Amino acid sequence: MNIGFDFDKIFINTPPFIPDALIDKLYKKKDNGILLYRIPSYPDQLLRRLTHLPWFRPPIAENISFITSLPKGKNKLYIISSRYRFLEGETNRLIKNYHFDKIFDGIYFNFANEQPHEFKDKMIKKLSIDKYIDDDLSLLKYVAAKNPKTHFFWLNDRNQEQSVTKNIMEIKTLKEVFSK
């Protein structure tokens, strides 16, 4: 089975002092009902680089421990993240510091600066992903509509109230992906 995971809020935590609503406001926008993300301006990029230093982005130990306990022969595990190119250096340091390159069969980042939902849709198709886990419900709704055979899981560990579609399942922990 090919299993894809987002990176942030799945394996790497966000800085504790930055609320999710602010992150959404900085990076997402709706334009005539179409999901769009924006590449942050230069000042925003400087701030984001600072917030991506390893001490602001601790690993989520429970999720890493669980994923490393999965049998390697049965599953191919991939990180598919929409991080933009301006975070490439910080991202590569996190990958090396936390040894993600030894855990996953492939790691794919959006260093070509595509729209995140379009990048993830392309990678889900290219890698023939059977299950995909992300914390961004609006993005999941987009890719789920384009990939009806893939099972999508919304990691909602912050208890947000949202409705999900038929091929998106709400979960609180990664363990739930493999129990359903």
C-alpha positions as CSV (number, residue, x, y, z in Angstrom):
1,M,0.0,0.0,0.0
2,N,1.3,3.5,-0.8
3,I,0.6,5.9,2.0
4,G,1.2,9.6,1.8
5,F,1.5,12.1,4.7
6,D,1.7,15.8,4.9
7,F,4.7,17.1,6.9
8,D,3.7,20.0,9.2
9,K,1.3,19.1,12.0
10,I,1.7,15.5,11.1
11,F,5.4,14.9,11.9
12,I,6.6,18.4,12.7
13,N,4.8,20.7,15.2
14,T,4.1,24.3,14.5
15,P,5.3,27.0,16.9
16,P,3.1,27.0,19.9
17,F,2.6,30.8,19.9
18,I,1.2,31.1,16.4
19,P,-2.5,30.3,16.1
20,D,-3.8,28.2,13.2
21,A,-6.2,31.0,12.2
22,L,-3.3,33.3,11.6
23,I,-1.4,30.7,9.5
24,D,-4.5,30.2,7.4
25,K,-5.0,33.9,7.0
26,L,-1.4,34.4,5.9
27,Y,-1.3,31.6,3.3
28,K,-4.8,30.8,2.1
29,K,-7.2,32.9,0.2
30,K,-10.5,32.3,-1.5
31,D,-11.0,33.9,-4.9
32,N,-14.5,33.5,-6.3
33,G,-14.9,30.2,-4.3
34,I,-11.7,28.7,-5.7
35,L,-9.1,27.5,-3.3
36,L,-5.9,29.5,-3.7
37,Y,-2.7,29.8,-1.6
38,R,-0.2,32.6,-1.9
39,I,3.6,32.6,-1.8
40,P,4.4,34.8,1.2
41,S,5.9,38.2,0.6
42,Y,9.6,38.7,1.4
43,P,9.0,40.0,4.9
44,D,6.6,37.1,5.5
45,Q,9.3,34.7,4.2
46,L,11.8,36.1,6.7
47,L,9.4,35.5,9.5
48,R,8.6,32.0,8.3
49,R,12.3,31.1,8.1
50,L,12.7,32.1,11.7
51,T,9.7,30.0,12.8
52,H,11.1,27.0,10.9
53,L,14.3,26.7,13.0
54,P,14.4,23.3,14.7
55,W,13.7,24.5,18.2
56,F,10.4,26.1,17.0
57,R,9.5,22.9,15.0
58,P,9.9,20.0,17.4
59,P,9.0,16.5,16.0
60,I,5.7,15.0,17.0
61,A,7.2,12.0,18.7
62,E,4.0,9.9,19.0
63,N,3.4,10.0,15.2
64,I,7.0,9.3,14.4
65,S,7.1,6.4,16.8
66,F,4.0,5.0,15.3
67,I,5.1,5.3,11.7
68,T,8.5,3.7,12.5
69,S,6.6,0.7,14.0
70,L,4.8,-0.1,10.8
71,P,6.1,-3.1,8.8
72,K,8.3,-1.8,6.0
73,G,7.7,-4.6,3.5
74,K,4.0,-4.1,3.3
75,N,3.8,-0.3,2.9
76,K,5.6,2.5,1.0
77,L,5.6,5.7,3.0
78,Y,5.9,9.1,1.5
79,I,6.0,12.7,2.7
80,I,4.1,15.0,0.3
81,S,4.3,18.5,1.6
82,S,3.5,21.8,-0.1
83,R,6.3,23.8,1.5
84,Y,7.6,26.4,-0.8
85,R,11.2,26.8,-2.1
86,F,12.1,29.6,0.2
87,L,12.0,27.1,3.1
88,E,14.2,24.5,1.3
89,G,17.2,25.0,3.6
90,E,15.2,24.9,6.8
91,T,13.3,21.9,5.5
92,N,16.4,19.9,4.6
93,R,17.8,20.6,8.1
94,L,14.6,19.3,9.7
95,I,14.7,16.2,7.5
96,K,18.3,15.5,8.5
97,N,18.0,16.4,12.2
98,Y,15.0,14.1,12.7
99,H,16.2,11.3,10.3
100,F,13.1,11.4,8.1
101,D,15.2,10.4,5.1
102,K,15.7,7.0,6.9
103,I,12.0,6.5,7.7
104,F,10.3,7.3,4.4
105,D,10.5,5.7,0.9
106,G,10.2,9.1,-0.7
107,I,10.0,12.8,0.4
108,Y,8.4,15.3,-2.0
109,F,8.3,19.1,-1.4
110,N,6.7,21.8,-3.4
111,F,10.0,23.5,-4.2
112,A,8.7,24.5,-7.7
113,N,6.2,26.8,-5.9
114,E,3.0,25.3,-7.4
115,Q,-0.3,25.9,-5.8
116,P,-0.2,23.5,-2.8
117,H,-3.5,21.6,-3.7
118,E,-2.4,21.2,-7.3
119,F,1.0,19.9,-6.3
120,K,-0.4,17.4,-3.9
121,D,-3.0,16.2,-6.4
122,K,-0.2,15.7,-9.0
123,M,1.9,13.7,-6.5
124,I,-1.0,11.6,-5.2
125,K,-1.6,10.5,-8.8
126,K,2.1,10.1,-9.7
127,L,2.8,7.9,-6.6
128,S,-0.5,6.0,-6.8
129,I,-1.3,6.9,-3.2
130,D,-3.9,4.6,-1.6
131,K,-4.2,6.6,1.7
132,Y,-3.3,10.2,2.3
133,I,-3.2,12.0,5.6
134,D,-3.3,15.8,6.0
135,D,-4.4,18.5,8.5
136,D,-5.8,20.9,5.8
137,L,-9.4,20.0,5.2
138,S,-10.0,22.5,2.4
139,L,-7.0,21.0,0.5
140,L,-8.3,17.5,1.2
141,K,-11.7,18.3,-0.2
142,Y,-10.0,19.4,-3.4
143,V,-7.7,16.4,-3.8
144,A,-10.5,14.0,-2.7
145,A,-12.8,15.2,-5.5
146,K,-10.0,14.5,-8.0
147,N,-8.9,11.1,-6.6
148,P,-12.1,9.1,-5.8
149,K,-10.2,5.8,-5.3
150,T,-7.8,7.2,-2.7
151,H,-8.8,7.2,1.0
152,F,-8.2,10.5,2.6
153,F,-7.8,11.2,6.3
154,W,-8.2,14.6,8.0
155,L,-6.0,14.7,11.1
156,N,-8.2,17.0,13.3
157,D,-6.4,16.9,16.6
158,R,-7.5,20.4,17.4
159,N,-11.3,19.5,17.4
160,Q,-12.3,21.9,14.7
161,E,-16.0,21.6,13.7
162,Q,-16.2,20.9,10.0
163,S,-18.1,18.6,7.7
164,V,-16.2,16.1,5.6
165,T,-17.0,14.4,2.3
166,K,-17.6,10.7,1.7
167,N,-14.0,9.8,0.9
168,I,-12.5,11.9,3.7
169,M,-12.4,10.4,7.2
170,E,-11.8,12.5,10.3
171,I,-9.2,11.1,12.6
172,K,-7.6,12.3,15.9
173,T,-4.4,10.1,15.7
174,L,-2.4,8.3,13.0
175,K,-3.3,4.9,14.5
176,E,-6.9,5.4,13.3
177,V,-5.7,5.3,9.7
178,F,-4.8,1.7,10.1
179,S,-7.7,0.6,12.2
180,K,-10.4,1.7,9.8
